């Protein structure tokens, strides 16, 4: 098979995007969704694989800033829109795109690539490790009660059309980004993704609703949600479907959660994609009736090991030499000495003896501080070559708050 891997031209986008839609089941999107993703497409960072005039593969890379432990943001390529035509499986199409893309990301000077995976098994062979988990819940609000901290009653809540308060909500989100690893500093245009509201994806629920939380006249938090009414012979049985909730402090967040627990004519609150350490889990009366489920979220790939490890800080002092395996990006292979503490870090090549041996996949998993090196060592994926090195490095890499990806891309 002879195929051509090349940068996407605007005139080719319909064929390129059509291949993507077909690969994900062929269900068409609303015109609103299509136009938004068209506007967000970065053509010079998108590639297609062509067999003659037919597009048989697609991949893109959004320009992102990713928050890391310590509060800094690192340039990251947000890998997206990856597809291979079913007629061209097992012919090296995906590998050729991943090869071209990671070479490009390196040339752009971006030390990290990230993605969300339709199938997690796919991307490990290209050096991606699961870096964050999200939690979903289906809370029986007819039985579960929520305790709230003092001051919650001082927070004013009001309904507002989502578009009317978008700027104020984005300002809240932006203030939160440095405080939790894994969040994306949104570039202009990305705020519109949160307002996508095609009727075809509501599942019988209402149009998107928004409540803002105010203190001293300023917006300090918000919740975007839908309500799905349902009635049984014994009465109401509706569901609140939470899409997004942010607050600047625990009191504001508690006020928003209390509101959601008490929406009229509902008995269930359904959430998805929330931080695994979110505070509401400690305020509920019965965690079992919240039906928590976790799943992988952000997959992380260190494209430049030295630059990536130097871009974050470390909870405890670290002086460790890694022996890194990276067959797909061999420029990362070899020994790297990491010095780090809560104030900063440096990472450079060294000839010193290695303390830990691992692949770039494990480094990607541990990078944001949510997956411990000790846990990976317990699975046999990190080898300790100097006694005590696992405990030292694991303590340094850990984040005080769990990393979290707030939305897909």
C-alpha positions, -999 to 999 in steps of 0.1 A, spaced: 0 0 0 13 35 -9 0 63 12 8 99 17 11 115 51 8 153 49 -3 185 66 -40 192 62 -51 218 38 -83 237 44 -98 225 12 -93 189 24 -110 193 57 -144 179 48 -130 146 36 -106 145 65 -134 152 91 -157 128 73 -132 100 78 -131 108 115 -169 108 119 -172 75 101 -145 59 123 -165 69 154 -197 53 142 -209 76 114 -234 96 134 -234 131 121 -229 161 144 -251 192 146 -242 222 125 -233 240 157 -207 214 167 -193 211 132 -187 248 128 -171 251 163 -147 223 157 -139 237 122 -131 270 138 -108 254 164 -90 232 139 -53 242 136 -45 232 101 -7 235 103 -9 211 133 -32 186 117 -22 157 94 -40 133 72 -31 100 55 -43 97 19 -46 67 -3 -50 83 -37 -78 108 -33 -93 90 -2 -85 102 33 -78 71 54 -63 86 85 -65 118 106 -48 133 136 -45 168 150 -28 186 178 -43 216 196 -20 242 211 -25 240 249 -9 252 281 -11 224 307 -9 231 345 17 210 363 26 206 400 39 239 414 14 261 395 33 266 362 18 258 328 38 239 302 33 240 265 15 208 254 2 193 222 -34 182 227 -36 152 204 -71 149 189 -93 137 161 -72 105 156 -89 80 132 -80 52 108 -104 40 82 -116 4 89 -105 -5 54 -69 4 63 -63 -12 97 -31 -31 105 -12 -14 77 8 11 97 -14 41 92 -17 50 129 20 44 135 29 67 106 8 94 120 21 91 156 57 91 142 51 122 122 32 139 150 57 134 177 85 145 154 65 177 148 58 182 185 95 180 192 103 205 165 77 229 179 95 229 212 66 214 232 79 190 259 46 172 265 18 157 244 -15 147 259 -47 129 247 -79 113 258 -82 78 245 -113 61 229 -95 29 237 -67 31 263 -49 0 250 -39 19 218 -14 45 230 10 28 254 31 16 225 36 52 215 48 62 249 16 76 265 8 67 302 -24 73 321 -18 105 340 -51 114 355 -83 96 366 -118 111 367 -147 101 389 -184 99 380 -213 94 404 -250 88 404 -262 101 438 -295 91 454 -304 126 466 -336 113 481 -315 94 507 -281 111 507 -278 143 527 -251 169 523 -235 187 552 -220 222 544 -194 243 561 -201 276 580 -206 305 557 -225 286 530 -257 306 536 -238 338 528 -233 328 492 -259 341 468 -271 319 440 -289 330 409 -300 316 376 -284 332 345 -284 323 308 -251 304 302 -240 327 274 -247 359 294 -223 349 322 -197 331 301 -170 357 306 -174 357 344 -174 319 345 -142 318 324 -125 343 348 -133 319 377 -119 289 357 -87 308 348 -80 315 385 -83 278 393 -59 265 367 -26 270 386 -40 253 416 -46 218 401 -23 199 377 -39 186 345 -61 216 338 -59 234 305 -55 271 303 -82 278 277 -72 298 246 -98 321 229 -126 301 213 -124 272 237 -149 288 261 -176 281 235 -172 243 239 -188 244 273 -219 260 257 -225 234 230 -260 223 235 -274 202 206 -307 188 213 -296 154 200 -272 150 229 -295 160 257 -309 125 262 -343 139 270 -330 164 295 -335 202 294 -315 228 276 -283 238 294 -290 258 326 -266 278 347 -265 290 383 -238 314 394 -226 318 430 -219 354 441 -202 369 471 -198 406 476 -214 411 442 -187 391 423 -191 358 406 -171 332 426 -184 300 411 -209 284 388 -227 252 379 -239 242 344 -264 214 343 -295 199 328 -327 185 343 -343 154 330 -379 152 343 -394 118 350 -426 106 367 -436 73 381 -470 62 395 -456 71 429 -444 106 420 -415 125 406 -382 108 398 -362 134 379 -324 136 374 -300 165 376 -272 160 350 -242 181 360 -220 193 332 -196 216 349 -190 231 384 -163 254 396 -158 275 427 -131 296 442 -132 281 476 -149 253 496 -178 274 508 -188 284 473 -185 249 460 -206 236 489 -233 261 481 -234 249 445 -235 213 454 -263 219 480 -283 236 453 -279 206 430 -289 182 457 -321 201 462 -334 208 427 -372 204 427 -388 172 414 -355 153 412 -341 123 432 -309 117 414 -278 138 407 -256 124 379 -220 137 375 -192 127 353 -155 135 348 -150 151 383 -117 153 403 -111 121 423 -104 141 455 -133 165 452 -146 178 486 -182 169 483 -174 132 488 -165 141 524 -198 160 530 -223 133 520 -241 112 545 -237 79 526 -209 76 501 -221 41 490 -253 56 476 -233 79 455 -222 50 432 -187 63 424 -168 50 393 -134 60 382 -118 58 347 -88 70 329 -88 106 316 -57 123 304 -29 103 289 5 120 291 36 116 268 69 132 276 83 144 243 113 160 259 121 143 292 145 169 304 124 200 297 92 183 309 107 172 343 123 206 348 90 225 341 73 213 374 82 214 410 85 186 435 67 181 469 99 169 486 136 173 476 146 149 448 180 140 435 176 110 413 191 95 381 165 79 358 175 53 332 148 59 306 136 36 279 119 51 249 121 31 217 95 53 198 113 86 206 149 75 211 162 110 218 148 105 253 167 73 260 195 72 285 202 86 319 187 118 332 196 135 365 167 153 382 172 178 409 140 192 423 122 207 453 92 229 460 109 259 445 121 245 411 139 218 392 166 210 367 170 179 346 199 171 323 217 141 308 243 124 330 268 96 330 262 89 367 249 55 378 211 51 375 189 50 406 157 40 389 150 23 356 116 29 338 101 36 305 87 69 293 52 55 298 57 53 336 72 88 336 42 101 318 19 84 343 37 99 372 43 134 357 13 152 370 15 137 405 -16 115 405 1 81 399 28 73 424 62 59 413 59 36 443 27 21 430 43 16 396 73 0 413 49 -23 431 36 -35 397 72 -42 386 72 -13 361 98 8 379 130 -9 390 149 4 420 187 3 414 196 23 445 179 14 478 155 41 489 153 58 455 117 48 449 105 63 482 125 95 476 113 100 440 77 90 448 75 115 476 88 143 454 65 136 424 33 134 444 8 163 440 -10 177 470 -42 177 450 -52 151 424 -45 161 388 -77 166 368 -87 171 332 -118 193 333 -130 186 297 -121 167 266 -107 180 234 
